[in-house]
Amino acid sequence: MALRRFRTKLEADAHFRELVKGSAAFFILRILGMAVAYTFTLVVTRTLGASSWEIFALCLTVLQITSVVGRLGLDTALLS
C-alpha cells in the first residue's frame, strides 16, 4: 500500500523524483566512499604495518583539524 502510494507520487511529481534520485545517488556514493576508505586502510596496514599506520593516522588527523580551523569564518566571509 505505502509502496504503491510512493510510486504514484514519484511518477506524478517531477521535483519529488529529482529529490529521490539525488538522495539515492548521494547514498550510493557515500557507501562507495566508505568502502574505498576501508580498503585503503586495510591495504596500508597490511603493507606498512600497524606502527606506520599510527603515524599516518596521526598526520591525517592533524591535517583535518588544521583544515577545519583554517576554514573558520571563511564561508561567511566569502558570502558577504
Secondary structure as UniProt FT lines:
FT   HELIX           2..12
FT   HELIX           14..48
FT   HELIX           50..71
FT   TURN            72..73
FT   HELIX           74..79
//
